């Protein structure tokens, strides 16, 4: 019999070498393919972010309950490109006992109601989130030492209006100078104003305005912001500094943003203390948000020509015409002046080329 003869019995012994019997691995590494599907973490607990320090987040669990406690957490890898900031509400899993040496994990950022943002300068499109979920802003400015900067306050107001945050103003060191000339710049705004001097800080009055709110505190370095926070929140121990007598500038004493609980007879609230700044870029702001904050003027602006800037040189501006005709009463001109100054604050950013 030849070796190529067709004998079924002889072929059977070679069947196990058929290629169809080879078992292929799913991929070269022999492991399971990765998936973009993430667990839902339905059992995660919701916490408030109190502070951030070198990649570790101090969060508050079981807020306003007998089981309230703080936990240290790290962010999950899938959140590495998403900023988590003070004021955020986050979903936390893992060891949430808060015992020393334990570390939980932040797996989700809950929807934010507001975002206070700033950019490096007016031409920078990259925004930096300052705090989340604040509904009030307390702008702290000194009547003297350092001199009050109207333009910086204007920028804070623009950022607040853009974020949908209600602004308030506190003028410190009124024992050194009369704050009236400075406050005239804001006569046309519905802006609650507090005044403070070295021997009297209106703690009770300010606390009453903070109850039931998350209030971010902002201000130029050296204006007494940390001193004010320490008075409002006993035990806060926020670092305080002094103003350089030569330059007139304050030192940056608070280096981190932190949430602190406010307690009063009327109830509770939160203040979010931020480091002092000397500039506040508005490259991210939409000017339409500024006008929306002047509800009475915004209604009249509907009759303005398309693309109207509402600035003094704007042709056929309905708001300017209403003021000149006296239809907005005694406060109309002051409110228009305030609107135009805030719009002019942002105007250079509009005119500058992006990314220049």
C-alpha positions as CSV (number, residue, x, y, z in Angstrom):
1,X,0.0,0.0,0.0
2,X,1.4,3.4,-0.9
3,X,1.8,6.2,1.6
4,X,-0.7,8.3,-0.2
5,X,-3.4,5.7,-0.3
6,X,-6.9,6.8,0.9
7,X,-7.3,4.8,4.1
8,X,-9.6,6.3,6.7
9,X,-8.1,4.4,9.5
10,X,-4.6,5.8,8.9
11,X,-6.0,9.4,8.7
12,X,-7.7,9.2,12.1
13,X,-4.5,9.1,14.0
14,X,-3.5,12.6,12.6
15,X,-6.9,14.3,13.3
16,X,-5.6,15.7,16.6
17,X,-3.1,17.8,14.7
18,X,-5.8,19.6,12.7
19,X,-5.6,23.4,13.0
20,X,-9.2,23.6,14.1
21,X,-8.2,22.1,17.4
22,X,-5.9,25.0,18.2
23,X,-7.2,27.2,21.1
24,X,-6.5,30.9,20.5
25,X,-6.2,33.4,23.3
26,X,-8.4,36.4,23.2
27,X,-5.5,38.8,22.9
28,X,-1.7,38.6,22.9
29,X,-1.3,39.3,26.6
30,X,-3.7,36.6,27.5
31,X,-5.8,38.9,29.8
32,X,-9.3,40.2,29.6
33,X,-9.9,43.1,27.3
34,X,-10.4,46.5,29.0
35,X,-13.8,48.1,29.0
36,X,-14.9,51.7,29.3
37,X,-17.9,50.6,31.3
38,X,-17.4,51.8,34.9
39,X,-19.3,50.6,38.0
40,X,-22.2,52.7,39.0
41,X,-21.2,52.7,42.7
42,X,-24.8,52.8,43.8
43,X,-23.7,52.3,47.4
44,X,-21.5,55.4,47.4
45,X,-22.0,58.0,50.1
46,X,-22.4,61.7,49.2
47,X,-19.9,64.1,51.0
48,X,-18.9,67.7,51.0
49,X,-15.3,68.6,50.0
50,X,-13.9,70.8,52.8
51,X,-10.4,71.2,51.5
52,X,-7.7,69.9,49.2
53,X,-4.1,69.3,50.1
54,X,-1.5,67.6,47.7
55,X,-3.9,65.2,46.1
56,X,-5.8,64.4,49.3
57,X,-9.3,65.6,49.9
58,X,-10.9,66.2,53.3
59,X,-14.6,65.5,52.9
60,X,-17.6,65.6,55.3
61,X,-19.9,62.7,55.5
62,X,-23.4,62.5,57.1
63,X,-23.6,66.3,57.3
64,X,-25.9,67.7,60.0
65,X,-26.5,64.3,61.5
66,X,-25.2,62.7,64.8
67,X,-23.0,60.5,62.6
68,X,-21.3,63.5,60.9
69,X,-17.5,62.9,60.5
70,X,-14.6,63.8,58.3
71,X,-12.8,61.4,56.0
72,X,-9.6,61.7,53.9
73,X,-10.1,60.6,50.3
74,X,-8.2,60.2,47.0
75,X,-9.7,60.6,43.6
76,X,-10.4,57.6,41.4
77,X,-8.3,57.2,38.3
78,X,-11.2,58.0,36.0
79,X,-11.4,61.5,37.5
80,X,-7.8,62.4,37.1
81,X,-8.7,65.0,34.3
82,X,-11.5,66.5,36.3
83,X,-10.8,69.2,38.9
84,X,-12.3,68.5,42.3
85,X,-12.5,71.7,44.4
86,X,-13.7,72.9,47.7
87,X,-17.4,73.1,47.9
88,X,-17.9,70.1,45.6
89,X,-20.4,67.3,46.5
90,X,-18.8,64.0,45.7
91,X,-19.6,60.3,45.9
92,X,-17.2,58.4,48.1
93,X,-16.6,54.6,48.4
94,X,-14.2,52.4,50.4
95,X,-13.3,52.8,54.0
96,X,-15.4,55.8,55.1
97,X,-15.0,55.3,58.9
98,X,-12.6,58.3,59.1
99,X,-10.3,56.4,61.4
100,X,-6.6,57.3,61.4
101,X,-4.7,55.8,58.5
102,X,-7.8,55.1,56.4
103,X,-8.3,56.4,52.9
104,X,-11.5,56.4,50.9
105,X,-12.0,57.0,47.2
106,X,-13.9,59.7,45.3
107,X,-15.6,58.1,42.3
108,X,-18.0,60.8,41.1
109,X,-18.6,64.5,41.2
110,X,-22.2,65.4,41.8
111,X,-23.9,68.1,39.5
112,X,-22.8,71.6,40.5
113,X,-25.2,74.4,41.0
114,X,-22.5,77.2,40.5
115,X,-18.9,77.4,39.6
116,X,-16.7,80.4,40.5
117,X,-13.9,80.6,37.9
118,X,-11.1,82.8,36.9
119,X,-8.4,82.8,34.3
120,X,-4.7,83.8,34.4
121,X,-5.5,87.0,32.4
122,X,-8.2,88.4,30.2
123,X,-6.8,86.7,27.1
124,X,-6.4,83.3,28.6
125,X,-9.2,80.8,27.6
126,X,-8.1,78.3,30.2
127,X,-10.3,78.7,33.2
128,X,-9.5,77.8,36.8
129,X,-12.2,76.7,39.1
130,X,-12.0,78.4,42.4
131,X,-14.9,76.9,44.3
132,X,-18.1,75.0,43.5
133,X,-21.7,75.3,44.7
134,X,-21.3,78.7,46.4
135,X,-24.5,80.9,46.2
136,X,-23.0,84.0,47.8
137,X,-19.7,86.0,47.5
138,X,-18.4,88.2,50.2
139,X,-15.9,90.7,48.7
140,X,-13.6,92.1,51.4
141,X,-11.8,95.3,50.7
142,X,-9.9,97.7,53.0
143,X,-10.7,101.5,53.1
144,X,-6.9,102.1,53.4
145,X,-3.7,100.2,53.8
146,X,-3.9,98.8,51.2
147,X,-5.8,101.4,49.2
148,X,-9.1,100.0,47.8
149,X,-9.0,98.9,44.2
150,X,-12.3,99.6,42.4
151,X,-11.3,97.7,39.3
152,X,-10.5,94.5,41.2
153,X,-13.9,94.7,43.0
154,X,-15.5,95.2,39.6
155,X,-13.8,92.0,38.4
156,X,-15.1,90.1,41.4
157,X,-18.6,91.4,40.7
158,X,-18.4,90.3,37.0
159,X,-17.2,86.8,38.0
160,X,-20.0,86.6,40.5
161,X,-22.7,87.7,38.1
162,X,-21.4,85.3,35.5
163,X,-21.6,82.4,37.9
164,X,-25.0,83.3,39.2
165,X,-23.7,84.1,42.7
166,X,-25.1,86.9,44.8
167,X,-22.3,89.4,45.8
168,X,-21.9,91.3,49.1
169,X,-19.2,93.8,50.1
170,X,-17.4,94.2,53.4
171,X,-15.1,97.3,53.9
172,X,-12.5,96.9,56.6
173,X,-10.3,99.4,58.4
174,X,-12.8,102.2,58.2
175,X,-11.0,103.7,61.2
176,X,-8.2,104.6,58.8
177,X,-10.2,106.3,56.0
178,X,-13.8,107.2,55.1
179,X,-15.2,104.5,52.9
180,X,-18.0,106.7,51.4
181,X,-16.0,107.9,48.3
182,X,-15.2,104.3,47.5
183,X,-18.7,103.1,48.0
184,X,-20.1,105.7,45.7
185,X,-18.7,103.6,42.8
186,X,-21.4,100.9,43.7
187,X,-24.3,103.1,44.5
188,X,-26.3,101.8,41.5
189,X,-26.0,98.1,42.6
190,X,-28.2,96.2,44.9
191,X,-25.2,95.3,46.9
192,X,-25.4,94.6,50.7
193,X,-22.5,96.4,52.4
194,X,-20.9,95.8,55.8
195,X,-18.2,98.0,57.4
196,X,-15.6,97.0,59.9
197,X,-12.9,98.6,62.0
198,X,-10.2,97.3,64.2
199,X,-12.1,97.7,67.4
200,X,-15.4,96.4,66.0
201,X,-16.2,93.7,63.5
202,X,-20.0,93.3,62.9
203,X,-19.8,89.6,63.5
204,X,-23.5,89.0,64.3
205,X,-24.7,91.1,61.3
206,X,-22.4,89.2,58.9
207,X,-23.3,85.8,60.4
208,X,-27.0,86.5,59.9
209,X,-26.3,87.0,56.2
210,X,-24.4,83.8,56.0
211,X,-27.0,81.4,57.6
212,X,-28.4,78.9,55.1
213,X,-25.8,79.8,52.4
214,X,-22.5,78.7,51.0
215,X,-20.5,82.0,50.9
216,X,-17.1,82.3,49.2
217,X,-14.9,85.0,50.7
218,X,-12.5,86.8,48.4
219,X,-10.3,89.8,48.5
220,X,-6.9,91.4,47.9
221,X,-4.0,90.3,50.0
222,X,-3.7,92.4,53.2
223,X,-7.3,93.6,53.4
224,X,-8.1,91.7,56.6
225,X,-10.0,88.8,55.0
226,X,-8.5,86.1,57.3
227,X,-9.0,88.3,60.3
228,X,-12.6,88.6,59.4
229,X,-13.0,84.9,58.9
230,X,-11.4,84.1,62.2
231,X,-13.9,86.4,63.9
232,X,-16.8,84.8,62.2
233,X,-15.6,81.3,62.8
234,X,-13.9,81.0,66.2
235,X,-11.2,78.4,66.0
236,X,-10.6,78.7,62.3
237,X,-7.0,79.8,62.9
238,X,-6.6,81.2,59.4
239,X,-3.1,82.8,59.1
240,X,-3.0,86.6,59.2
241,X,-0.3,88.9,57.9
242,X,0.6,92.6,57.5
243,X,0.9,95.1,54.7
244,X,4.3,96.2,53.5
245,X,4.7,99.9,54.4
246,X,6.9,100.5,51.3
247,X,4.9,98.8,48.6
248,X,1.4,99.0,50.2
249,X,0.9,95.3,49.3
250,X,-0.2,92.6,51.6
251,X,1.4,89.2,52.0
252,X,-0.4,86.0,50.8
253,X,-1.0,84.4,54.2
254,X,-3.8,81.9,53.3
255,X,-2.4,79.4,50.9
256,X,-5.4,77.1,50.5
257,X,-9.1,77.2,50.0
258,X,-11.1,75.7,52.8
259,X,-14.8,75.4,53.9
260,X,-15.6,76.4,57.4
261,X,-18.9,76.1,59.2
262,X,-20.6,79.2,60.6
263,X,-22.7,78.7,63.7
264,X,-25.2,81.3,65.0
265,X,-28.5,81.4,67.0
266,X,-30.3,81.7,63.7
267,X,-28.8,78.6,62.1
268,X,-25.8,77.3,60.2
269,X,-24.0,78.2,57.0
270,X,-20.6,77.8,55.3
271,X,-17.9,80.2,54.5
272,X,-15.2,79.2,51.9
273,X,-12.0,81.2,52.6
274,X,-9.8,81.7,49.6
275,X,-6.2,82.9,49.3
276,X,-5.7,86.6,48.6
277,X,-5.2,87.6,45.0
278,X,-3.8,90.6,43.2
279,X,-5.5,89.9,39.8
280,X,-8.6,88.2,38.6
281,X,-8.7,87.3,34.9
282,X,-12.0,87.3,33.1
283,X,-11.1,85.4,29.9
284,X,-14.0,82.9,30.5
285,X,-16.8,85.4,31.1
286,X,-19.9,85.9,28.9
287,X,-20.9,89.6,28.9
288,X,-24.5,88.6,28.6
289,X,-24.3,87.3,32.2
290,X,-23.5,90.8,33.4
291,X,-26.5,92.4,31.9
292,X,-28.8,89.6,33.3
293,X,-27.8,90.7,36.8
294,X,-29.4,94.1,36.2
295,X,-32.9,92.7,35.7
296,X,-34.6,96.1,35.2
297,X,-32.0,97.2,32.6
298,X,-32.0,93.8,30.9
299,X,-35.7,94.2,30.2
300,X,-35.1,97.6,28.5
301,X,-32.2,96.2,26.6
302,X,-34.5,94.0,24.6
303,X,-35.3,97.1,22.5
304,X,-31.6,97.7,21.8
305,X,-30.1,97.2,18.3
306,X,-28.5,93.8,17.8
307,X,-25.0,93.7,19.1
308,X,-25.4,96.8,21.3
309,X,-22.6,97.2,23.8
310,X,-24.6,99.5,26.1
311,X,-21.4,101.5,26.5
312,X,-21.5,105.4,26.4
313,X,-20.7,105.4,22.7
314,X,-23.3,102.8,21.7
315,X,-25.7,104.2,19.1
316,X,-29.5,103.9,19.8
317,X,-29.0,102.1,23.1
318,X,-32.4,101.8,24.6
319,X,-31.0,101.8,28.2
320,X,-29.1,105.1,27.6
321,X,-32.2,106.6,26.1
322,X,-34.4,105.5,29.0
323,X,-32.0,107.1,31.5
324,X,-31.7,110.4,29.6
325,X,-35.5,110.5,29.4
326,X,-35.8,110.0,33.2
327,X,-37.8,106.8,32.9
328,X,-35.5,104.9,35.4
329,X,-35.9,107.4,38.2
330,X,-33.2,108.8,40.4
331,X,-31.1,105.6,40.6
332,X,-31.3,104.9,36.9
333,X,-28.2,106.8,36.0
334,X,-26.2,105.3,38.9
335,X,-27.2,101.8,37.8
336,X,-26.3,102.5,34.2
337,X,-22.9,103.8,35.3
338,X,-22.3,100.6,37.3
339,X,-23.4,98.5,34.3
340,X,-21.1,100.4,31.9
341,X,-18.1,100.2,34.2
342,X,-18.5,96.4,34.6
343,X,-18.9,96.0,30.8
344,X,-15.9,98.2,30.2
345,X,-13.9,96.0,32.7
346,X,-14.5,93.1,30.4
347,X,-14.2,95.1,27.1
348,X,-10.4,94.8,26.8
349,X,-10.7,91.0,26.9
350,X,-13.2,91.1,24.1
351,X,-10.9,93.2,21.9
352,X,-7.7,91.3,22.6
353,X,-7.1,88.3,20.3
354,X,-7.6,84.9,22.0
355,X,-4.4,83.2,22.9
356,X,-2.3,86.3,22.3
